[in-house]
């Protein structure tokens, strides 16, 4: 797997995941929506840590600089 998630993208993923987690914890989202958003937050953290996003790979998107 080639890295396709850049540093800024990874940081934004972590920030969004933390924001979602806080909103779920504080009760702004409940029930099925909270579960779906929790899974999305986990996916954001995992893809940010791995530096690889499957959706980016399918769409041919790269947010990290190319190594020459």
Phi and psi restraints in degrees (value plus and minus 20) as a CYANA .aco file:
   2 UNK   PHI    -102.4   -62.4
   2 UNK   PSI     122.6   162.6
   3 UNK   PHI     -85.8   -45.8
   3 UNK   PSI     109.4   149.4
   4 UNK   PHI    -150.3  -110.3
   4 UNK   PSI     -10.9    29.1
   5 UNK   PHI    -136.0   -96.0
   5 UNK   PSI      99.2   139.2
   6 UNK   PHI     -99.1   -59.1
   6 UNK   PSI     154.8   194.8
   7 UNK   PHI     -83.5   -43.5
   7 UNK   PSI     -68.0   -28.0
   8 UNK   PHI     -83.8   -43.8
   8 UNK   PSI     -61.2   -21.2
   9 UNK   PHI     -81.1   -41.1
   9 UNK   PSI     -63.3   -23.3
  10 UNK   PHI     -84.0   -44.0
  10 UNK   PSI     -61.7   -21.7
  11 UNK   PHI     -83.5   -43.5
  11 UNK   PSI     -63.6   -23.6
  12 UNK   PHI     -82.0   -42.0
  12 UNK   PSI     -57.9   -17.9
  13 UNK   PHI     -81.8   -41.8
  13 UNK   PSI     -63.6   -23.6
  14 UNK   PHI     -84.4   -44.4
  14 UNK   PSI     -63.0   -23.0
  15 UNK   PHI     -82.6   -42.6
  15 UNK   PSI     -64.9   -24.9
  16 UNK   PHI     -85.2   -45.2
  16 UNK   PSI     -59.9   -19.9
  17 UNK   PHI     -84.1   -44.1
  17 UNK   PSI     -62.8   -22.8
  18 UNK   PHI     -85.3   -45.3
  18 UNK   PSI     -62.0   -22.0
  19 UNK   PHI     -80.1   -40.1
  19 UNK   PSI     -65.8   -25.8
  20 UNK   PHI     -82.0   -42.0
  20 UNK   PSI     -62.8   -22.8
  21 UNK   PHI     -82.2   -42.2
  21 UNK   PSI     -62.3   -22.3
  22 UNK   PHI     -85.3   -45.3
  22 UNK   PSI     -63.8   -23.8
  23 UNK   PHI     -84.0   -44.0
  23 UNK   PSI     -57.9   -17.9
  24 UNK   PHI     -88.0   -48.0
  24 UNK   PSI     -64.5   -24.5
  25 UNK   PHI     -81.9   -41.9
  25 UNK   PSI     -57.3   -17.3
  26 UNK   PHI    -102.5   -62.5
  26 UNK   PSI     -22.6    17.4
  27 UNK   PHI      70.6   110.6
  27 UNK   PSI      -8.1    31.9
  28 UNK   PHI     -89.5   -49.5
  28 UNK   PSI     -50.3   -10.3
  29 UNK   PHI    -141.7  -101.7
  29 UNK   PSI     114.3   154.3
  30 UNK   PHI    -155.6  -115.6
  30 UNK   PSI     148.6   188.6
  31 UNK   PHI      46.2    86.2
  31 UNK   PSI    -162.0  -122.0
  32 UNK   PHI     -82.1   -42.1
  32 UNK   PSI     -59.4   -19.4
  33 UNK   PHI     -81.7   -41.7
  33 UNK   PSI     -60.4   -20.4
  34 UNK   PHI     -83.5   -43.5
  34 UNK   PSI     -59.6   -19.6
  35 UNK   PHI     -85.3   -45.3
  35 UNK   PSI     -65.8   -25.8
  36 UNK   PHI     -82.6   -42.6
  36 UNK   PSI     -65.0   -25.0
  37 UNK   PHI     -88.1   -48.1
  37 UNK   PSI     -52.8   -12.8
  38 UNK   PHI     -84.9   -44.9
  38 UNK   PSI     -61.9   -21.9
  39 UNK   PHI     -85.3   -45.3
  39 UNK   PSI     -60.8   -20.8
  40 UNK   PHI     -82.9   -42.9
  40 UNK   PSI     -61.1   -21.1
  41 UNK   PHI     -83.8   -43.8
  41 UNK   PSI     -61.5   -21.5
  42 UNK   PHI     -83.6   -43.6
  42 UNK   PSI     -60.6   -20.6
  43 UNK   PHI     -84.3   -44.3
  43 UNK   PSI     -58.7   -18.7
  44 UNK   PHI     -83.2   -43.2
  44 UNK   PSI     -62.1   -22.1
  45 UNK   PHI     -85.3   -45.3
  45 UNK   PSI     -65.6   -25.6
  46 UNK   PHI     -82.9   -42.9
  46 UNK   PSI     -66.4   -26.4
  47 UNK   PHI     -87.8   -47.8
  47 UNK   PSI     -52.5   -12.5
  48 UNK   PHI     -87.2   -47.2
  48 UNK   PSI     -59.7   -19.7
  49 UNK   PHI     -90.6   -50.6
  49 UNK   PSI     -61.3   -21.3
  50 UNK   PHI     -95.4   -55.4
  50 UNK   PSI     -48.3    -8.3
  51 UNK   PHI      58.3    98.3
  51 UNK   PSI      -4.6    35.4
  52 UNK   PHI    -157.6  -117.6
  52 UNK   PSI     112.4   152.4
  53 UNK   PHI    -143.7  -103.7
  53 UNK   PSI     104.6   144.6
  54 UNK   PHI     -82.7   -42.7
  54 UNK   PSI     -59.1   -19.1
  55 UNK   PHI     -84.8   -44.8
  55 UNK   PSI     -61.9   -21.9
  56 UNK   PHI     -80.3   -40.3
  56 UNK   PSI     -61.9   -21.9
  57 UNK   PHI     -82.0   -42.0
  57 UNK   PSI     -62.4   -22.4
  58 UNK   PHI     -86.4   -46.4
  58 UNK   PSI     -55.6   -15.6
  59 UNK   PHI    -110.4   -70.4
  59 UNK   PSI     -26.1    13.9
  60 UNK   PHI      54.9    94.9
  60 UNK   PSI       8.2    48.2
  61 UNK   PHI    -116.7   -76.7
  61 UNK   PSI     118.9   158.9
  62 UNK   PHI    -154.1  -114.1
  62 UNK   PSI     106.8   146.8
  63 UNK   PHI    -128.8   -88.8
  63 UNK   PSI     -16.2    23.8
  64 UNK   PHI    -123.0   -83.0
  64 UNK   PSI     132.8   172.8
  65 UNK   PHI     -88.1   -48.1
  65 UNK   PSI     126.3   166.3
  66 UNK   PHI     -97.4   -57.4
  66 UNK   PSI     119.7   159.7
  67 UNK   PHI    -107.5   -67.5
  67 UNK   PSI     108.9   148.9
